[in-house]
Amino acid sequence: MKLVTAEQMRALEAAAAAQGVDEALLMENAGVAVAQETWINMGAAEERLAVVLVGPGNNGGDGLAAARNLREWGAEIAVFLLSPRPDEDPQWRALQAAGIEAWTADEDPGLERLEERLAGAHGVVDALLGTGLSRPIDGVLEAVLDKLAERRAQRIFRPHLLSIDVPTGIDPDTGRADPAVVRADTTIALGFAKVGLFAMPGRAIAGDVVETDIGLPDGIGDDLPYEDIRQRDLQDRMPFRSDDAHKGTFGTTVVAAGSRRYPGAARLASEAALRAGAGLVVLAAPDSAQPLVAAGPPEVTHHPLPDAEGAVSADAAGELLRALDGCEALLLGPGLSHTPETAAFVANVLAGLDGVEGLRAAVLDADALNALAERPGWHEGLDVARVLTPHPGEMARLLGIPVEDVQNERLRHAVDYAERTGSIVVLKGANTVVAAPDGRARLSEFSSAVLATAGTGDVLAGFIASLIGQGMDPFDAAAAAVYLHSECGRALETAMGSATVVASDLLTVLPDVRKALDG
């Protein structure tokens, strides 16, 4: 499913108009779609009351069209207008001609009439702002949303709330929420879903996101750079596993990870790479960590690296680069520890990667990212494809900005850094973003506390490296790994709840999840 910013959606509508598509027809189609979704969620029964909250502009026009259609299907309709519609507005004229109850905020200064109609409503349509949020909500609009919130807080006979495009108060581009916002049950995305519905807290507030066709010309959104991560889009990209394959068919993945203090990260990442389908996994960990990592899966082979006080030494880079000969993928970083020696080790490895023949890509995670943050020009002169997997804190260090700023505009920061460094960026967290150097991005709809536990990032990094080693394009591999990771989390949350899951549990459910993705 393609995703759009508010500006991109306006450009698409302008392009449609240039191709001769009537804006009035788009609004009629939108009204039918909103009415249908509202009708179904009200129980598809006649004489049930729907209150339609109408603001200015096209979003309000969509609401008026929906109100008229609901009335034609037998619903009782009450339309509240935040401000008067222009007399020449065709949707307003059509509503008046249909004899539908409507009144403005000016006619209801205390909002008593609105409160009364909300009290008896089976459904409410939020057509107040849509993508038109431009400043903090206050005044009459804030009072209206307060009335709606009070009604929604009543658990008995609570009306179904459907928002058009985005719930009023959600930024359509970032997902940021105004304090006055009211959580919806359903958000109907007209034409294309907005990217703010795939970022927290917008994702949680939107409820079920339903995309609907409103009659835009075929192919008009094919070049949009953003989309969500879906199983059906990934299945054809998964590595084919023929019956005559051997372990070399699915590549060798080298995991350079671990230290005496963090052996678990190395074990999780290497087992994840193995379980995700790699033909051979080599774990390159420092000498002093060998007794701690050797108890991992017996299928993993080991390449000890020179040690410096419990972590890899700077001169271990040469040993690792030699070990990479003939290997397809490298994962560098989980549990290395952050010391001057490991930072120098990472820098030395990067300096030699372009000379490794056959290496498809390097995945840089955890302490490798901390080392990059200390060298702003790390990417200059580096040709090998690379995937960076920062969590918000690591992303903040890479950018030199507060974590809050990263979280406020996750998509923008991920895309900008990917373009600037020529890297694929997997910005982890709720609604993980996978950004490519060419400006494309894929967004995960998954957000849950089930993955908020130590080691899950190591597992994800192992998945990515493994899929790259199996021959996948690095951008596709990153998206597929995020999907597998999320679906493993979803399965565990269903079975165990979100509090007791640990990272290694993800590997117990991966076989079924991978089987489903492979089709």
N, C-alpha and C positions, 0 to 999 in steps of 0.2 A: 504494500500500500504506500503510495507516494504521500509525502508530508510537505506542507508549505508554511512559509511565514506569511504574515498578513500582507506584506508588500508583494510577495510572489503571487498570492491569490488575486490581488488587485490587477496585477499584470496579466494573469490568465484571463480574467474577466474582460479586460480591455482587448486582449487578443481575440477572444471569442466575439466581441462586438465588431471588431474589424473584419471578421469573417462572416458577418451578417447575422449573428445570433442575436435575437431580440432579448434585451435585458428583462423585459416584462415576462417573457416566457420562462427565463431562468427563475424568476421570483415565483411564478405560478408553480413550477415544478418543485421548487423548494417548499412552498406552502403545502403541497400535496404530501411530500415526504414527511414533513414535520407532523402534519395532521395524522398520517397513517401510524407513525410511531407512537404518538400520543394516544390515539384511539385504542391501539392494541394494549398499551400499558394501563389504560383506564378500564380494561375488561371488555372492550368492544360492545358496550351496552348503551342503548339509547337513553337519553334524558339524564345522563350523568354530567355533572358540571365540570367544565374546564375553564380556568381563569388564565387569560393570556396577557402577560405583562409586556407592553409595547414601548420601546424607546424610539429614538430618531433613526433616520437612515434606512439602509436596506435590511438590516436585521429586524427592525420594527416592521418593515414591509413584509418580510417573510412571515412574521407573527400574524399580521392581519390576514394574509392569504391562508395561513393554517386555520385561523379562527373561522373563516368563511367555509372552508372545506369541512371542518368538524361539525359546523352547524348543519350543513347539507346532509351529513351522515346521521344526524339525529341527536347530537350532543347538545346540552345546554351550554351557552357560551357567555362569558362576561369578559370584556376587554378593558383593561386599565391602561391609559396612555400617560406616559411620563410628561409629555408635552403635546400640545395640539399638532396634528398632522396638517400639512398644507392642503388647502381646499382642492388644489388640482391633482393631488395624489390619487391615482386610479385605484389603489388598494383601499384607501380610506373611503372613496366614493362607493366602491363595491360593497364594503362592509355596511355603510349607511343604508344602501339600497336593500340589503338583506335584512334590515331591521334588527341587527344584533346589538345587544346592550353594550354601551361603551361610555366611558367618562374619563375626564382628565384629572391630573393631580390638583389642578387649580380648583376644580369643582368638588374636591374631597380633601380639604386642607388638613384635616386631622386623620385622614386615611381610615375613617370608621367604615365607610362603604367597602373599601378594599378588604379590610379585616373581616367583615361579615361574609363577603363572597369567598374569601380564602377558607373560611371555617367550613363551608359546605362543599369544597372542591374535591373531586377525585383526581384531577390532574392540573398541573400548572406548567405553562410554557414560558420560559425565560427568553424573551426577545428584546431585552432592554439595551444591551450594548454589543454583544457578539465580539468581534475583533476590534471594536472601536474604543477600547480603554486607552486613555491618553493622560490621565491624571488621577490622583487619589479620589476615591468615592466619598462624597459628602452630600449634605443638603437633602433634598427630597429623595434622590436615588438611594442614599444610605438609609433613610427612614423606610422606604419601600422594602429594601432587603431585610431590614430588621423585622418588619411584619412577616415577611416570608419565612425568616429563620424561626420566629416564634411559632408559626403554624407547623413548620417541619419538625419542631422539637416535640410535638405531641405525638406520642407513639400510637395512639388509637386513631384509626382512620386518617393516617398521614397521606397526603396527596403525592402522587408520583410527579417528580420535578424533572422536566426535560429542558435542557438548554440548547439554544441554537448556536452552532459553531464552537463557542466556548462559554462556560458559565460566566456570568457578569462578575467582573472583578479579577479574572484570570488574564494575565498577559499572554496573548496568543503566540508570542515568539519565545518566551523564556519559562512560562509556567508559574511565574511569581504570582502570589495571591494578595489581593487587598484584604485588610482585616474584615471588611463587610461581606465578603463572598459567602454564598450559601452552597453547600455541597449538593450536587445534582445526582439523580439516579441514572440518567441517560444524557449524553451529549451527542447530538446529531451533527455530523460533519458534512457540510454541504460541498460537494465536489471533491474536496480533499481534506483530510484531517490536518489540523494545525499543529506545528511542532511543540507548542506549549502544552499540548495534551500528553506529551511523552517526556515530560520533565516534572519533577516534584516541586511544589505540592499540587500542580495542576492535574497530574495524572490521578491522584487520589480523590480530588474534588470533582472530577468530570464524571465519575461513575462509568457505566458502559459506554464506550465510544462506538457509534454506529455511522459508518461512512455511507453516503447515498449519492447516486448520480442525479444531477440536476439538468443535464442536457448540454454540457460543455462538449465541444467538438471532439471526435475521436482523435486520440494521439496528442492532444494539446498539452498534457502534462508529462509526456514521455521523457523530456529532458530535465525534469526536476531533479535536483541533486540529493534530496533527502527522502528516505523511506524507512519503514519499520522493518524489523527482522522477523520474517515469517518462515515457517517450516516449508511451505510449498515453493518459496523462492530459493531455498537452499538445497532442496533434494537433488536437483539436476547437477549441482556443483560439487556434490560429495564425491570423494575418490571411489572409482569403480574397483571392486575387488573380484577379479576373475578367478575361476577355479584352478587355473594353472599358475597362480601367483606364488612367489616365495618371499622370504623375509626382506630381501633386497628390493622387492617391488614397492614396498611401503616405506622405504627410506630409513636412514639412520638419524636420529635426533640426539644431539649432545646437550646435556643439562649441566651447565657450570654453576654450581650452587652449593650452599651449605657452609657451615663453620662449626667450630666446637660448641659455640653457643646456640646455633640454630640448625641443628641437623634435620629437624622435622621438615623444614621448608624444602630441603633437597629431596627428601624421601617422598613428600607429597607431589612435588613437581615431576619427578621422574616416574612415579607410578601413574600419575595422570597422563603423561605422554604415552606410556605403555598401554594403558587401558583405552586411550582414545584411538588406538589403531596403528601406532608406529611399528615398523618391522623390527627395529633394534633401538634400544635406548642405552646411551652411555652416560653415566653420572661422573662428572669430573668435580671432585670435592677435595679440599685440602687433606694432607696426610693425617693431621691430628683428628680429623672427623671420621676417618675410615671405620674405626670400630663402632661408631654411632650410626653410620648410614648403611653398613654392610648387612644389617638385619632387615633391610627392606626387601622388596620383591626379588626372588632369586633370578628372575629373567633379566633384570637390569645388570649390565656389565659396568665395570668401574675403571676409572683412569685417575689415580691419585695425582694431586698437584702439589708443588712445593708450598711449604707452610711458613707463616710468620705469626707466631703467638696466637695460634688457634684459628687463623683465617688464611686465605690465599696470599701469597707474597706477590709483589709487583712483577718479579721476573717469572712468575708462573704463566704469564701470558704466552710466552714462546712455546711452552709445553702444551698449552691448550690449542694454540693455532696448529701445531703439528698434529694433534689428535683430531682436528676437524677435517683433515684431508679425506676426501671421499664421502663426507657427510652432507646431508641436505639441509638440516636446520640446527640452529643453536638457540638455546634459552640461556640467558646470562642474567644472574642477579639474585634469585631467591635465597635469602638467608646467608648471603656472603659476609655480612657485617659491614658497617660503615666506618672504615679506618683509612688513614692515608695510604696504607699499602693496598687495600682493595680498590680505592679510587684510582691509584696508579695502574693497578692490574686492569681495570675496565678500560682506561685510556689506551693502554698498550694493546689490548685485544682489538679495540675498535680500529686502531691504526693499522692492524694487519689483516682485517677481515676481507678487504678487497682482493687480497692475494690468495684467498682460499677458493680453489676451483670446485665448482659444483654446488656451492652453498647458495641456497635459494633465498634465505632471509635469516635475520637474527631477531629474536624476541628479547627485549630489554625490560626487566622487571625489578621492582624492589630496590635493592642497594645499587644496582647498576644505574637506576634513575637518579638516585641520590648523588652518584658520582657525576652524572651528566649535568645536574643542576649547578655544580661548581665550575662547569666549563661551558659557558653560553654558546660558544662557536663549535661545539662538539661535532655537529653534522657537516661542517664545511669540508669538502673534499672526500666525503664518504659516499660511495656509490651503492654498496650492497643494500638491498631492501631491508627495512627494519620495522618492527612493530613495538611500540611503546605501550606499556600497560599501567599507567599511573592511577592510584586512587586520588581523591581530591587533594589530600595533603601533599602528595608527591607532585601533582599537577601545579599546585600553588608554588612549590619550590622551583619547579622548572620555569614558571612564568615570573617568579618574583613578586607575587601578589598575595593578598590574604585568601584563605580558603573560602571565606564567605563570597568573595568576588567570583571565584571559580564556580561555586554552586549556583550563583545567581544567573550565570549565563554559560551553562555547561557546553551547549552545542557550539556557540560562537568560539569559545576558548579552545575547544578540541579541534575544530576545523581550522582556526587560525594557526595553531601550533603545528598541525599536520602540514599545512601549506608552507609554513615558514621553514620547517626543518626537513621537508621531503620525506616525512615518515607517516606510517599509519599509527593513529593514536586511539587507544582503547581507554576511554575515561570511565573508570569503574564507578560503581555505586548504583543507587536506585536509577533505573532507566539508563543503563550503560550506553554510551555513545561510541560508535566506531567511525572514525573520520579518516578519509584518505587524502593524500597530497593534492589531488586534483579538485578538491572541494566537495566531493561526495561524502555523505554520511548515512549511516544506518543506526536506528535508535531502537533499543529494546523496550518493550512495554512492561517488562517485569520489574517489580519493586517489592521487596519483602525483607523483613529482618532475619529471615532464615539463613541468608548468606553473610550476615554481619557477625562473622566469627573468624578467629585467626586461622590462616592457612587456605581460605577459599580462593584468595588471589593467586597463590602458588598453583593451585589446581587449574585455574583458568589459564595461566601462562603455559602450563604443561599441555593443555588441550590445544592451544594455538600453535605451539611449536610442533606438536605431533602432526596436526593437519597440514601444516606447511611441508613437513618432511614427507608426507604422503602425496605431495604434488599439487596441493591446492594453491591457487592464487592467494597471496598473503591477506588481502582485504577480505576475500571470501572466507578464508580460514579463520580470521578474527571474528567475523560475524557468526559463522557456524559454531565456533567455540563458545561465544557468548550465549547463543541459543541453547547449546547442550548444557552449559553451566546453569542457565536459568531454569531449564526444564528439570534438571536434576534437583534443584532447589525446590521447585514447585511440587515435585513428587514427594520429596522428604517432608515438606510442610504439611501436605495432605496426610501423610502417614504418622508423623511424629510431632507436629506443631513446629513452631519456630524457635523455641527456647533451647531444646536439647540436641539439636543437630550440630555435629562437628564436621570439619572439612573432609575428613576421610570418609564420612558417610556418603559424600557425593559420588565416590567411586563405586559404591555398592549398587547404586541405581543407574549408573551410566550405561551398562549393557543394554537395558531395555530402552533407554532414551535414544541411544545411538542406533539401535535396531529400527526404531520408529522413524528416525530421520532418514536412514538409508532407504526406507521404503521396502 
